[in-house]
Amino acid sequence: MLSEKTGLSIGLFVFATNAFFFVLQTVVEPKGFFIKAVKQLPICALFGAVFDLAMWATSFLDPSSYGLKLVQVCAGTVLTGLGISGMVYARLCILPPEGFVLSVMHRWGGSFGTLRMGVDVFIVAAAAILSLLFFGTIAGLREGTLVTALGSGRVANVFLKIWGRLFPKHRPID
């Protein structure tokens, strides 16, 4: 909704959200700031651009029934969990929300999926608050957003266990 009202791309908002979590991550674990910045911030910009491209490429998808919308939400939740778990397990690249979760885990412990779900719920709550502040109503958020926020971290945990069984000699999270 902010994208529609401001004319700024969703990818820019995705980048800004990632930058916010980069700051949080470095507050929790300031060690290696420069290395984290070099590894994560360019990926954030690329991720934002890919997000815009994906939005354009899927713009023709407009499921007509609630059931089809539910299928789309569930598929997106599973794919999000798979993507998060794959990046974290393989250590290909760590986006700042996952980096923040890993920093919290290193400092205080916790479950990756549960902490990641907390990040997602925070993002949804922040979006709802911003929507209320700027538009006087909650716009652009519905039950599918909440399903994905509550489910993608749990799905990521399932995939992390699967990766662990497939590749038992690889430590998934440092």
N, C-alpha and C positions, 0 to 999 in steps of 0.2 A: 504494500500500500504506500509506504514512504517513497518507493521508486516511482510509482504512478504520479503521486502528488508533487514530487520535487523535480521529476524529469531525469534524475540521476539513475544510473543502472543498478540493478540488483547486485551485479558483480562488485561495484564500488562499495555497497553496504556490506557485502561478504568480506571484502578486504578490510574495511574499517572494523568489523567485528573481530577478525583475526588479529588485527593490530592491537585491539583492546586486550585480547587474551595473551598476546605476546608480552604486553606490559605486566599483566597479572603474573604470568609465568616468571618473569625476571624479578618481580618483587618477592615471590615465594622462594626462588632459587636463582640468585643473581650471578652465581658462578658461571663462567663461560658465555657472558652476555654477547660479545662480538661474534663468536662462533655460531650461537643460536640465531643472531640477526642475519648473518650471511646465509645460513642454511634455511631459515624459515621465511623471511620476509619476501624474497623473490618468488618463492613457491606460493605465497599468499596472493601476490599480484597475478600470477599465472592461474591460480585457482579461481580468482574472481573473474578473469577473462573466460575461463572454461565454463564457469557458471552462466555467464551471459550467453555464450555460444549454445550451451545446452538448453537454456530457456528459449532461445530462438529456434533451435532444431526441434523442440517438442511443442512449440506453440500451437501446432495443429491439433494436439491431443486435447479433447474436451469431452470427457466421458459424460454421457447423458443421464445415466441412472446412478443412484446412490451406491448400488452394488459395484458398478464399474469404478466409481471413485474410491471405494473402499479397497478394491483390488489394486488400484494404482498406488494408494497410500501404503498398503502392505508391501508391495513390490519395492517401492522407494525406501521403505524402512529396512528391508532385508538388504538391499543393495548398499545403503548407507552403512549399515553395520558391517557388511563384508568389506567395503572400502576402508573404513576406519581400522578394522582388525588387521587387514592386509598390510596397510601402511605401517601400523605400529609393530606388528610382528616382524615384518621384513626390515624395519628401520629404513625404508626407502626414503621417506621424508616424513617429518612430524609437523603437522600444522599446529599453530599455537593453542587451539583448544585442547588437543591431545597432549601437547607439551605441558600445558598448565596442569592437566590431570596427572601426568607422569611426575611433575615437580611436587604436587601435593602428595602423591604416593611415596616419593622418595623421602619427603620431610616428615609426614605424619602417618603414612600407611593408607590402606583402603583398597577397595576393589575397583579395577579400571572401569568396568561397565557401570557400576553404581555412581562413581564420580562423574563419568561422562554423561550419564543421564541427568545428574544435577546441573551440569553445564548447559545441557539442552533445555532443561526446564527454566533455568535462569534466562536464557536467550528468549524463550517464548514469553516469560513474564515481562521482560524488558520491552519486547515488541508490543505487548498488550498495553503496558503503561505509556509507551511513546504514542501509540495509536490513540489512547484516551486523551493524552495531553494535546496532541496536535489536531485531532479530528473530532474529539468529543464522543467517540464510539470505538468499539473494537472492530477493526476492519482488517481483512486479509488473514485472519486467524480463525480456524474452526477446529473441530474435533480431530481432523486428520493431522493437523500440526501437533496437537498434544499427543496423539498416538505415536507419531514419529519421535517426538522428544522423549517419551517414556520408553519406547521400544528399541531405538537404534543402539543404545549402550548395552542393553541386555543381549541383543542380537550379536553385537561385537564380542561380548563375553563368550557366547556360544562358539562363534567362529575362532576366537583365540584358543579355545580348548581343542577345536578340530585341528587347527594349525599345529598345536602342541603334540597331538597324536601323530600327525603326518610327518612332522619334523622334530622328533624328540630330543635331538642333540642341540637344537637352537634355543637359546634363552630368549623368550619373547619380549620381556620388558626388563631393562637394566635397573 
